[in-house]
């Protein structure tokens, strides 16, 4: 009986630790989702602004 109680205590502790990990991951995912959304909006604004601009043939691509 004591062995079962020890196992239950161990499993309870593991569940609590895993719950903490999931909560931290949820917070981090929410932050990253907001950042991605912000970057997507920023890039859409750049594309919109670039569509009205003058394209020069001798401009190097950004990766150079």
CHARMM-style PDB file with segment names, atoms N, HN, CA, C and O in Angstrom:
ATOM      1  N   UNK     1       0.823  -1.195   0.000  1.00  0.00      PROA
ATOM      2  CA  UNK     1       0.000   0.000   0.000  1.00  0.00      PROA
ATOM      3  C   UNK     1       0.869   1.262   0.000  1.00  0.00      PROA
ATOM      4  O   UNK     1       0.569   2.238  -0.687  1.00  0.00      PROA
ATOM      5  N   UNK     2       1.950   1.221   0.784  1.00  0.00      PROA
ATOM      6  HN  UNK     2       2.194   0.428   1.342  1.00  0.00      PROA
ATOM      7  CA  UNK     2       2.842   2.370   0.850  1.00  0.00      PROA
ATOM      8  C   UNK     2       3.483   2.619  -0.511  1.00  0.00      PROA
ATOM      9  O   UNK     2       3.682   3.769  -0.903  1.00  0.00      PROA
ATOM     10  N   UNK     3       3.804   1.553  -1.227  1.00  0.00      PROA
ATOM     11  HN  UNK     3       3.642   0.619  -0.908  1.00  0.00      PROA
ATOM     12  CA  UNK     3       4.401   1.681  -2.558  1.00  0.00      PROA
ATOM     13  C   UNK     3       3.451   2.422  -3.490  1.00  0.00      PROA
ATOM     14  O   UNK     3       3.887   3.274  -4.264  1.00  0.00      PROA
ATOM     15  N   UNK     4       2.168   2.112  -3.426  1.00  0.00      PROA
ATOM     16  HN  UNK     4       1.814   1.420  -2.797  1.00  0.00      PROA
ATOM     17  CA  UNK     4       1.174   2.795  -4.260  1.00  0.00      PROA
ATOM     18  C   UNK     4       1.066   4.270  -3.894  1.00  0.00      PROA
ATOM     19  O   UNK     4       0.953   5.126  -4.772  1.00  0.00      PROA
ATOM     20  N   UNK     5       1.101   4.564  -2.608  1.00  0.00      PROA
ATOM     21  HN  UNK     5       1.194   3.869  -1.895  1.00  0.00      PROA
ATOM     22  CA  UNK     5       1.038   5.954  -2.166  1.00  0.00      PROA
ATOM     23  C   UNK     5       2.253   6.737  -2.659  1.00  0.00      PROA
ATOM     24  O   UNK     5       2.124   7.895  -3.056  1.00  0.00      PROA
ATOM     25  N   UNK     6       3.428   6.115  -2.636  1.00  0.00      PROA
ATOM     26  HN  UNK     6       3.533   5.174  -2.313  1.00  0.00      PROA
ATOM     27  CA  UNK     6       4.633   6.765  -3.143  1.00  0.00      PROA
ATOM     28  C   UNK     6       4.518   7.025  -4.644  1.00  0.00      PROA
ATOM     29  O   UNK     6       4.895   8.092  -5.127  1.00  0.00      PROA
ATOM     30  N   UNK     7       3.997   6.047  -5.372  1.00  0.00      PROA
ATOM     31  HN  UNK     7       3.691   5.179  -4.980  1.00  0.00      PROA
ATOM     32  CA  UNK     7       3.831   6.212  -6.813  1.00  0.00      PROA
ATOM     33  C   UNK     7       2.833   7.321  -7.123  1.00  0.00      PROA
ATOM     34  O   UNK     7       3.049   8.118  -8.036  1.00  0.00      PROA
ATOM     35  N   UNK     8       1.753   7.371  -6.374  1.00  0.00      PROA
ATOM     36  HN  UNK     8       1.578   6.723  -5.632  1.00  0.00      PROA
ATOM     37  CA  UNK     8       0.753   8.424  -6.575  1.00  0.00      PROA
ATOM     38  C   UNK     8       1.362   9.791  -6.284  1.00  0.00      PROA
ATOM     39  O   UNK     8       1.131  10.746  -7.026  1.00  0.00      PROA
ATOM     40  N   UNK     9       2.133   9.888  -5.217  1.00  0.00      PROA
ATOM     41  HN  UNK     9       2.322   9.112  -4.614  1.00  0.00      PROA
ATOM     42  CA  UNK     9       2.781  11.159  -4.872  1.00  0.00      PROA
ATOM     43  C   UNK     9       3.749  11.570  -5.981  1.00  0.00      PROA
ATOM     44  O   UNK     9       3.796  12.737  -6.372  1.00  0.00      PROA
ATOM     45  N   UNK    10       4.515  10.609  -6.481  1.00  0.00      PROA
ATOM     46  HN  UNK    10       4.477   9.662  -6.163  1.00  0.00      PROA
ATOM     47  CA  UNK    10       5.461  10.897  -7.567  1.00  0.00      PROA
ATOM     48  C   UNK    10       4.713  11.350  -8.819  1.00  0.00      PROA
ATOM     49  O   UNK    10       5.094  12.340  -9.443  1.00  0.00      PROA
ATOM     50  N   UNK    11       3.669  10.644  -9.185  1.00  0.00      PROA
ATOM     51  HN  UNK    11       3.359   9.840  -8.678  1.00  0.00      PROA
ATOM     52  CA  UNK    11       2.895  11.003 -10.379  1.00  0.00      PROA
ATOM     53  C   UNK    11       2.224  12.363 -10.217  1.00  0.00      PROA
ATOM     54  O   UNK    11       2.142  13.134 -11.173  1.00  0.00      PROA
ATOM     55  N   UNK    12       1.749  12.655  -9.024  1.00  0.00      PROA
ATOM     56  HN  UNK    12       1.816  12.029  -8.247  1.00  0.00      PROA
ATOM     57  CA  UNK    12       1.130  13.954  -8.764  1.00  0.00      PROA
ATOM     58  C   UNK    12       2.147  15.071  -8.946  1.00  0.00      PROA
ATOM     59  O   UNK    12       1.841  16.102  -9.545  1.00  0.00      PROA
ATOM     60  N   UNK    13       3.353  14.869  -8.433  1.00  0.00      PROA
ATOM     61  HN  UNK    13       3.602  14.031  -7.947  1.00  0.00      PROA
ATOM     62  CA  UNK    13       4.416  15.863  -8.589  1.00  0.00      PROA
ATOM     63  C   UNK    13       4.774  16.040 -10.069  1.00  0.00      PROA
ATOM     64  O   UNK    13       4.974  17.164 -10.529  1.00  0.00      PROA
ATOM     65  N   UNK    14       4.852  14.943 -10.802  1.00  0.00      PROA
ATOM     66  HN  UNK    14       4.689  14.031 -10.428  1.00  0.00      PROA
ATOM     67  CA  UNK    14       5.171  15.014 -12.230  1.00  0.00      PROA
ATOM     68  C   UNK    14       4.084  15.765 -13.004  1.00  0.00      PROA
ATOM     69  O   UNK    14       4.393  16.558 -13.893  1.00  0.00      PROA
ATOM     70  N   UNK    15       2.837  15.524 -12.674  1.00  0.00      PROA
ATOM     71  HN  UNK    15       2.586  14.880 -11.952  1.00  0.00      PROA
ATOM     72  CA  UNK    15       1.733  16.219 -13.344  1.00  0.00      PROA
ATOM     73  C   UNK    15       1.808  17.716 -13.067  1.00  0.00      PROA
ATOM     74  O   UNK    15       1.596  18.521 -13.973  1.00  0.00      PROA
ATOM     75  N   UNK    16       2.104  18.093 -11.843  1.00  0.00      PROA
ATOM     76  HN  UNK    16       2.277  17.439 -11.107  1.00  0.00      PROA
ATOM     77  CA  UNK    16       2.230  19.512 -11.502  1.00  0.00      PROA
ATOM     78  C   UNK    16       3.383  20.159 -12.262  1.00  0.00      PROA
ATOM     79  O   UNK    16       3.248  21.277 -12.760  1.00  0.00      PROA
ATOM     80  N   UNK    17       4.517  19.464 -12.354  1.00  0.00      PROA
ATOM     81  HN  UNK    17       4.627  18.556 -11.949  1.00  0.00      PROA
ATOM     82  CA  UNK    17       5.659  19.995 -13.102  1.00  0.00      PROA
ATOM     83  C   UNK    17       5.322  20.143 -14.583  1.00  0.00      PROA
ATOM     84  O   UNK    17       5.664  21.148 -15.206  1.00  0.00      PROA
ATOM     85  N   UNK    18       4.657  19.148 -15.137  1.00  0.00      PROA
ATOM     86  HN  UNK    18       4.379  18.332 -14.631  1.00  0.00      PROA
ATOM     87  CA  UNK    18       4.281  19.202 -16.552  1.00  0.00      PROA
ATOM     88  C   UNK    18       3.271  20.316 -16.802  1.00  0.00      PROA
ATOM     89  O   UNK    18       3.297  20.961 -17.850  1.00  0.00      PROA
ATOM     90  N   UNK    19       2.397  20.534 -15.851  1.00  0.00      PROA
ATOM     91  HN  UNK    19       2.377  20.009 -15.000  1.00  0.00      PROA
ATOM     92  CA  UNK    19       1.428  21.615 -15.974  1.00  0.00      PROA
ATOM     93  C   UNK    19       2.130  22.967 -16.015  1.00  0.00      PROA
ATOM     94  O   UNK    19       1.748  23.851 -16.783  1.00  0.00      PROA
ATOM     95  N   UNK    20       3.159  23.123 -15.185  1.00  0.00      PROA
ATOM     96  HN  UNK    20       3.469  22.406 -14.561  1.00  0.00      PROA
ATOM     97  CA  UNK    20       3.938  24.364 -15.194  1.00  0.00      PROA
ATOM     98  C   UNK    20       4.630  24.563 -16.542  1.00  0.00      PROA
ATOM     99  O   UNK    20       4.658  25.673 -17.074  1.00  0.00      PROA
ATOM    100  N   UNK    21       5.184  23.488 -17.087  1.00  0.00      PROA
ATOM    101  HN  UNK    21       5.161  22.586 -16.654  1.00  0.00      PROA
ATOM    102  CA  UNK    21       5.856  23.565 -18.388  1.00  0.00      PROA
ATOM    103  C   UNK    21       4.859  23.974 -19.468  1.00  0.00      PROA
ATOM    104  O   UNK    21       5.154  24.841 -20.291  1.00  0.00      PROA
ATOM    105  N   UNK    22       3.700  23.364 -19.468  1.00  0.00      PROA
ATOM    106  HN  UNK    22       3.460  22.660 -18.800  1.00  0.00      PROA
ATOM    107  CA  UNK    22       2.674  23.687 -20.465  1.00  0.00      PROA
ATOM    108  C   UNK    22       2.242  25.141 -20.336  1.00  0.00      PROA
ATOM    109  O   UNK    22       2.042  25.817 -21.344  1.00  0.00      PROA
ATOM    110  N   UNK    23       2.098  25.624 -19.122  1.00  0.00      PROA
ATOM    111  HN  UNK    23       2.260  25.074 -18.303  1.00  0.00      PROA
ATOM    112  CA  UNK    23       1.703  27.024 -18.913  1.00  0.00      PROA
ATOM    113  C   UNK    23       2.764  27.973 -19.457  1.00  0.00      PROA
ATOM    114  O   UNK    23       2.432  28.970 -20.098  1.00  0.00      PROA
ATOM    115  N   UNK    24       4.044  27.672 -19.208  1.00  0.00      PROA
ATOM    116  HN  UNK    24       4.314  26.862 -18.688  1.00  0.00      PROA
ATOM    117  CA  UNK    24       5.127  28.511 -19.752  1.00  0.00      PROA
ATOM    118  C   UNK    24       5.134  28.467 -21.274  1.00  0.00      PROA
ATOM    119  O   UNK    24       5.315  29.496 -21.925  1.00  0.00      PROA
ATOM    120  N   UNK    25       4.939  27.291 -21.837  1.00  0.00      PROA
ATOM    121  HN  UNK    25       4.792  26.455 -21.307  1.00  0.00      PROA
ATOM    122  CA  UNK    25       4.922  27.159 -23.291  1.00  0.00      PROA
ATOM    123  C   UNK    25       3.747  27.919 -23.892  1.00  0.00      PROA
ATOM    124  O   UNK    25       3.877  28.534 -24.950  1.00  0.00      PROA
ATOM    125  N   UNK    26       2.616  27.879 -23.229  1.00  0.00      PROA
ATOM    126  HN  UNK    26       2.510  27.380 -22.369  1.00  0.00      PROA
ATOM    127  CA  UNK    26       1.445  28.608 -23.720  1.00  0.00      PROA
ATOM    128  C   UNK    26       1.728  30.110 -23.767  1.00  0.00      PROA
ATOM    129  O   UNK    26       1.370  30.787 -24.731  1.00  0.00      PROA
ATOM    130  N   UNK    27       2.368  30.619 -22.724  1.00  0.00      PROA
ATOM    131  HN  UNK    27       2.659  30.069 -21.941  1.00  0.00      PROA
ATOM    132  CA  UNK    27       2.725  32.037 -22.683  1.00  0.00      PROA
ATOM    133  C   UNK    27       3.705  32.379 -23.797  1.00  0.00      PROA
ATOM    134  O   UNK    27       3.554  33.397 -24.472  1.00  0.00      PROA
ATOM    135  N   UNK    28       4.708  31.528 -23.987  1.00  0.00      PROA
ATOM    136  HN  UNK    28       4.830  30.701 -23.439  1.00  0.00      PROA
ATOM    137  CA  UNK    28       5.710  31.777 -25.022  1.00  0.00      PROA
ATOM    138  C   UNK    28       5.095  31.695 -26.416  1.00  0.00      PROA
ATOM    139  O   UNK    28       5.423  32.506 -27.283  1.00  0.00      PROA
ATOM    140  N   UNK    29       4.221  30.739 -26.641  1.00  0.00      PROA
ATOM    141  HN  UNK    29       3.955  30.080 -25.937  1.00  0.00      PROA
ATOM    142  CA  UNK    29       3.555  30.618 -27.941  1.00  0.00      PROA
ATOM    143  C   UNK    29       2.711  31.850 -28.224  1.00  0.00      PROA
ATOM    144  O   UNK    29       2.701  32.346 -29.351  1.00  0.00      PROA
ATOM    145  N   UNK    30       2.008  32.347 -27.224  1.00  0.00      PROA
ATOM    146  HN  UNK    30       2.017  31.944 -26.309  1.00  0.00      PROA
ATOM    147  CA  UNK    30       1.195  33.553 -27.413  1.00  0.00      PROA
ATOM    148  C   UNK    30       2.074  34.744 -27.779  1.00  0.00      PROA
ATOM    149  O   UNK    30       1.724  35.525 -28.663  1.00  0.00      PROA
ATOM    150  N   UNK    31       3.213  34.885 -27.106  1.00  0.00      PROA
ATOM    151  HN  UNK    31       3.497  34.250 -26.388  1.00  0.00      PROA
ATOM    152  CA  UNK    31       4.141  35.974 -27.410  1.00  0.00      PROA
ATOM    153  C   UNK    31       4.675  35.845 -28.833  1.00  0.00      PROA
ATOM    154  O   UNK    31       4.700  36.822 -29.582  1.00  0.00      PROA
ATOM    155  N   UNK    32       5.099  34.651 -29.201  1.00  0.00      PROA
ATOM    156  HN  UNK    32       5.079  33.857 -28.593  1.00  0.00      PROA
ATOM    157  CA  UNK    32       5.635  34.435 -30.546  1.00  0.00      PROA
ATOM    158  C   UNK    32       4.568  34.654 -31.615  1.00  0.00      PROA
ATOM    159  O   UNK    32       4.867  35.173 -32.690  1.00  0.00      PROA
ATOM    160  N   UNK    33       3.344  34.268 -31.332  1.00  0.00      PROA
ATOM    161  HN  UNK    33       3.101  33.846 -30.458  1.00  0.00      PROA
ATOM    162  CA  UNK    33       2.253  34.487 -32.281  1.00  0.00      PROA
ATOM    163  C   UNK    33       2.036  35.973 -32.506  1.00  0.00      PROA
ATOM    164  O   UNK    33       1.846  36.410 -33.641  1.00  0.00      PROA
ATOM    165  N   UNK    34       2.063  36.756 -31.425  1.00  0.00      PROA
ATOM    166  HN  UNK    34       2.218  36.401 -30.503  1.00  0.00      PROA
ATOM    167  CA  UNK    34       1.917  38.214 -31.565  1.00  0.00      PROA
ATOM    168  C   UNK    34       3.066  38.802 -32.370  1.00  0.00      PROA
ATOM    169  O   UNK    34       2.856  39.686 -33.200  1.00  0.00      PROA
ATOM    170  N   UNK    35       4.281  38.315 -32.129  1.00  0.00      PROA
ATOM    171  HN  UNK    35       4.452  37.597 -31.455  1.00  0.00      PROA
ATOM    172  CA  UNK    35       5.438  38.829 -32.871  1.00  0.00      PROA
ATOM    173  C   UNK    35       5.340  38.499 -34.358  1.00  0.00      PROA
ATOM    174  O   UNK    35       5.628  39.346 -35.203  1.00  0.00      PROA
ATOM    175  N   UNK    36       4.939  37.288 -34.675  1.00  0.00      PROA
ATOM    176  HN  UNK    36       4.705  36.599 -33.989  1.00  0.00      PROA
ATOM    177  CA  UNK    36       4.790  36.901 -36.083  1.00  0.00      PROA
ATOM    178  C   UNK    36       3.722  37.759 -36.743  1.00  0.00      PROA
ATOM    179  O   UNK    36       3.908  38.224 -37.867  1.00  0.00      PROA
ATOM    180  N   UNK    37       2.609  37.971 -36.058  1.00  0.00      PROA
ATOM    181  HN  UNK    37       2.458  37.593 -35.145  1.00  0.00      PROA
ATOM    182  CA  UNK    37       1.543  38.808 -36.614  1.00  0.00      PROA
ATOM    183  C   UNK    37       2.050  40.225 -36.873  1.00  0.00      PROA
ATOM    184  O   UNK    37       1.754  40.817 -37.912  1.00  0.00      PROA
ATOM    185  N   UNK    38       2.815  40.765 -35.922  1.00  0.00      PROA
ATOM    186  HN  UNK    38       3.055  40.284 -35.079  1.00  0.00      PROA
ATOM    187  CA  UNK    38       3.365  42.104 -36.081  1.00  0.00      PROA
ATOM    188  C   UNK    38       4.305  42.159 -37.283  1.00  0.00      PROA
ATOM    189  O   UNK    38       4.250  43.103 -38.072  1.00  0.00      PROA
ATOM    190  N   UNK    39       5.162  41.154 -37.425  1.00  0.00      PROA
ATOM    191  HN  UNK    39       5.207  40.387 -36.785  1.00  0.00      PROA
ATOM    192  CA  UNK    39       6.088  41.116 -38.555  1.00  0.00      PROA
ATOM    193  C   UNK    39       5.348  40.979 -39.881  1.00  0.00      PROA
ATOM    194  O   UNK    39       5.740  41.588 -40.877  1.00  0.00      PROA
ATOM    195  N   UNK    40       4.290  40.190 -39.898  1.00  0.00      PROA
ATOM    196  HN  UNK    40       3.972  39.696 -39.089  1.00  0.00      PROA
ATOM    197  CA  UNK    40       3.505  40.040 -41.124  1.00  0.00      PROA
ATOM    198  C   UNK    40       2.837  41.356 -41.505  1.00  0.00      PROA
ATOM    199  O   UNK    40       2.802  41.721 -42.680  1.00  0.00      PROA
ATOM    200  N   UNK    41       2.310  42.066 -40.514  1.00  0.00      PROA
ATOM    201  HN  UNK    41       2.338  41.770 -39.560  1.00  0.00      PROA
ATOM    202  CA  UNK    41       1.693  43.365 -40.788  1.00  0.00      PROA
ATOM    203  C   UNK    41       2.737  44.364 -41.281  1.00  0.00      PROA
ATOM    204  O   UNK    41       2.479  45.131 -42.209  1.00  0.00      PROA
ATOM    205  N   UNK    42       3.911  44.354 -40.660  1.00  0.00      PROA
ATOM    206  HN  UNK    42       4.120  43.731 -39.906  1.00  0.00      PROA
ATOM    207  CA  UNK    42       4.977  45.260 -41.069  1.00  0.00      PROA
ATOM    208  C   UNK    42       5.411  44.966 -42.509  1.00  0.00      PROA
ATOM    209  O   UNK    42       5.612  45.887 -43.300  1.00  0.00      PROA
ATOM    210  N   UNK    43       5.551  43.699 -42.840  1.00  0.00      PROA
ATOM    211  HN  UNK    43       5.387  42.951 -42.198  1.00  0.00      PROA
ATOM    212  CA  UNK    43       5.954  43.333 -44.201  1.00  0.00      PROA
ATOM    213  C   UNK    43       4.869  43.703 -45.208  1.00  0.00      PROA
ATOM    214  O   UNK    43       5.181  44.142 -46.315  1.00  0.00      PROA
ATOM    215  N   UNK    44       3.608  43.535 -44.841  1.00  0.00      PROA
ATOM    216  HN  UNK    44       3.355  43.179 -43.941  1.00  0.00      PROA
ATOM    217  CA  UNK    44       2.517  43.926 -45.736  1.00  0.00      PROA
ATOM    218  C   UNK    44       2.553  45.429 -45.992  1.00  0.00      PROA
ATOM    219  O   UNK    44       2.315  45.877 -47.114  1.00  0.00      PROA
ATOM    220  N   UNK    45       2.851  46.205 -44.955  1.00  0.00      PROA
ATOM    221  HN  UNK    45       3.044  45.841 -44.044  1.00  0.00      PROA
ATOM    222  CA  UNK    45       2.961  47.660 -45.123  1.00  0.00      PROA
ATOM    223  C   UNK    45       4.125  48.012 -46.044  1.00  0.00      PROA
ATOM    224  O   UNK    45       4.006  48.908 -46.880  1.00  0.00      PROA
ATOM    225  N   UNK    46       5.244  47.315 -45.894  1.00  0.00      PROA
ATOM    226  HN  UNK    46       5.341  46.588 -45.215  1.00  0.00      PROA
ATOM    227  CA  UNK    46       6.398  47.563 -46.768  1.00  0.00      PROA
ATOM    228  C   UNK    46       6.069  47.223 -48.215  1.00  0.00      PROA
ATOM    229  O   UNK    46       6.418  47.969 -49.130  1.00  0.00      PROA
ATOM    230  N   UNK    47       5.398  46.099 -48.417  1.00  0.00      PROA
ATOM    231  HN  UNK    47       5.115  45.493 -47.674  1.00  0.00      PROA
ATOM    232  CA  UNK    47       5.026  45.714 -49.779  1.00  0.00      PROA
ATOM    233  C   UNK    47       4.075  46.741 -50.378  1.00  0.00      PROA
ATOM    234  O   UNK    47       4.188  47.098 -51.551  1.00  0.00      PROA
ATOM    235  N   UNK    48       3.144  47.206 -49.568  1.00  0.00      PROA
ATOM    236  HN  UNK    48       3.052  46.916 -48.616  1.00  0.00      PROA
ATOM    237  CA  UNK    48       2.187  48.209 -50.033  1.00  0.00      PROA
ATOM    238  C   UNK    48       2.913  49.495 -50.405  1.00  0.00      PROA
ATOM    239  O   UNK    48       2.620  50.092 -51.441  1.00  0.00      PROA
ATOM    240  N   UNK    49       3.842  49.921 -49.586  1.00  0.00      PROA
ATOM    241  HN  UNK    49       4.080  49.436 -48.744  1.00  0.00      PROA
ATOM    242  CA  UNK    49       4.594  51.143 -49.855  1.00  0.00      PROA
ATOM    243  C   UNK    49       5.505  50.954 -51.063  1.00  0.00      PROA
ATOM    244  O   UNK    49       5.700  51.886 -51.843  1.00  0.00      PROA
ATOM    245  N   UNK    50       6.059  49.765 -51.223  1.00  0.00      PROA
ATOM    246  HN  UNK    50       5.900  49.008 -50.590  1.00  0.00      PROA
ATOM    247  CA  UNK    50       6.949  49.491 -52.340  1.00  0.00      PROA
ATOM    248  C   UNK    50       6.229  49.403 -53.665  1.00  0.00      PROA
ATOM    249  O   UNK    50       6.843  49.633 -54.707  1.00  0.00      PROA
ATOM    250  N   UNK    51       4.963  49.081 -53.663  1.00  0.00      PROA
ATOM    251  HN  UNK    51       4.464  48.895 -52.817  1.00  0.00      PROA
ATOM    252  CA  UNK    51       4.202  48.953 -54.906  1.00  0.00      PROA
ATOM    253  C   UNK    51       4.037  50.304 -55.581  1.00  0.00      PROA
ATOM    254  O   UNK    51       3.915  50.373 -56.804  1.00  0.00      PROA
ATOM    255  N   UNK    52       4.030  51.369 -54.809  1.00  0.00      PROA
ATOM    256  HN  UNK    52       4.129  51.313 -53.815  1.00  0.00      PROA
ATOM    257  CA  UNK    52       3.866  52.707 -55.365  1.00  0.00      PROA
ATOM    258  C   UNK    52       5.207  53.375 -55.668  1.00  0.00      PROA
ATOM    259  O   UNK    52       5.239  54.434 -56.294  1.00  0.00      PROA
ATOM    260  N   UNK    53       6.309  52.770 -55.232  1.00  0.00      PROA
ATOM    261  HN  UNK    53       6.282  51.910 -54.724  1.00  0.00      PROA
ATOM    262  CA  UNK    53       7.620  53.390 -55.393  1.00  0.00      PROA
ATOM    263  C   UNK    53       8.227  53.102 -56.753  1.00  0.00      PROA
ATOM    264  O   UNK    53       7.677  52.349 -57.557  1.00  0.00      PROA
ATOM    265  N   UNK    54       9.359  53.713 -56.988  1.00  0.00      PROA
ATOM    266  HN  UNK    54       9.806  54.325 -56.335  1.00  0.00      PROA
ATOM    267  CA  UNK    54      10.091  53.533 -58.235  1.00  0.00      PROA
ATOM    268  C   UNK    54      11.090  52.400 -58.045  1.00  0.00      PROA
ATOM    269  O   UNK    54      11.841  52.387 -57.069  1.00  0.00      PROA
ATOM    270  N   UNK    55      11.102  51.455 -58.971  1.00  0.00      PROA
ATOM    271  HN  UNK    55      10.493  51.466 -59.763  1.00  0.00      PROA
ATOM    272  CA  UNK    55      12.040  50.348 -58.911  1.00  0.00      PROA
ATOM    273  C   UNK    55      13.220  50.679 -59.808  1.00  0.00      PROA
ATOM    274  O   UNK    55      13.053  50.930 -61.001  1.00  0.00      PROA
ATOM    275  N   UNK    56      14.403  50.678 -59.234  1.00  0.00      PROA
ATOM    276  HN  UNK    56      14.539  50.473 -58.264  1.00  0.00      PROA
ATOM    277  CA  UNK    56      15.607  50.960 -59.999  1.00  0.00      PROA
ATOM    278  C   UNK    56      16.249  49.642 -60.412  1.00  0.00      PROA
ATOM    279  O   UNK    56      16.390  48.727 -59.600  1.00  0.00      PROA
ATOM    280  N   UNK    57      16.637  49.555 -61.681  1.00  0.00      PROA
ATOM    281  HN  UNK    57      16.522  50.298 -62.340  1.00  0.00      PROA
ATOM    282  CA  UNK    57      17.197  48.318 -62.198  1.00  0.00      PROA
ATOM    283  C   UNK    57      18.549  47.962 -61.625  1.00  0.00      PROA
ATOM    284  O   UNK    57      18.911  46.786 -61.606  1.00  0.00      PROA
ATOM    285  N   UNK    58      19.306  48.936 -61.159  1.00  0.00      PROA
ATOM    286  HN  UNK    58      19.012  49.892 -61.175  1.00  0.00      PROA
ATOM    287  CA  UNK    58      20.647  48.644 -60.652  1.00  0.00      PROA
ATOM    288  C   UNK    58      20.678  48.422 -59.139  1.00  0.00      PROA
ATOM    289  O   UNK    58      21.761  48.349 -58.558  1.00  0.00      PROA
ATOM    290  N   UNK    59      19.534  48.315 -58.498  1.00  0.00      PROA
ATOM    291  HN  UNK    59      18.655  48.374 -58.969  1.00  0.00      PROA
ATOM    292  CA  UNK    59      19.502  48.045 -57.061  1.00  0.00      PROA
ATOM    293  C   UNK    59      19.866  46.591 -56.800  1.00  0.00      PROA
ATOM    294  O   UNK    59      19.393  45.686 -57.489  1.00  0.00      PROA
ATOM    295  N   UNK    60      20.698  46.382 -55.814  1.00  0.00      PROA
ATOM    296  HN  UNK    60      21.082  47.117 -55.255  1.00  0.00      PROA
ATOM    297  CA  UNK    60      21.050  45.022 -55.438  1.00  0.00      PROA
ATOM    298  C   UNK    60      19.940  44.434 -54.572  1.00  0.00      PROA
ATOM    299  O   UNK    60      19.309  45.151 -53.796  1.00  0.00      PROA
ATOM    300  N   UNK    61      19.703  43.140 -54.703  1.00  0.00      PROA
ATOM    301  HN  UNK    61      20.215  42.557 -55.333  1.00  0.00      PROA
ATOM    302  CA  UNK    61      18.737  42.488 -53.809  1.00  0.00      PROA
ATOM    303  C   UNK    61      19.234  42.569 -52.367  1.00  0.00      PROA
ATOM    304  O   UNK    61      20.435  42.721 -52.142  1.00  0.00      PROA
ATOM    305  N   UNK    62      18.350  42.472 -51.401  1.00  0.00      PROA
ATOM    306  HN  UNK    62      17.375  42.348 -51.583  1.00  0.00      PROA
ATOM    307  CA  UNK    62      18.726  42.629 -49.993  1.00  0.00      PROA
ATOM    308  C   UNK    62      19.762  41.614 -49.507  1.00  0.00      PROA
ATOM    309  O   UNK    62      20.461  41.881 -48.530  1.00  0.00      PROA
ATOM    310  N   UNK    63      19.877  40.467 -50.159  1.00  0.00      PROA
ATOM    311  HN  UNK    63      19.309  40.251 -50.953  1.00  0.00      PROA
ATOM    312  CA  UNK    63      20.797  39.446 -49.663  1.00  0.00      PROA
ATOM    313  C   UNK    63      22.242  39.682 -50.079  1.00  0.00      PROA
ATOM    314  O   UNK    63      23.109  38.899 -49.694  1.00  0.00      PROA
ATOM    315  N   UNK    64      22.542  40.735 -50.854  1.00  0.00      PROA
ATOM    316  HN  UNK    64      21.837  41.371 -51.167  1.00  0.00      PROA
ATOM    317  CA  UNK    64      23.922  41.026 -51.248  1.00  0.00      PROA
ATOM    318  C   UNK    64      24.609  41.864 -50.214  1.00  0.00      PROA
ATOM    319  OT1 UNK    64      25.780  42.207 -50.377  1.00  0.00      PROA
TER     320      UNK     64
END
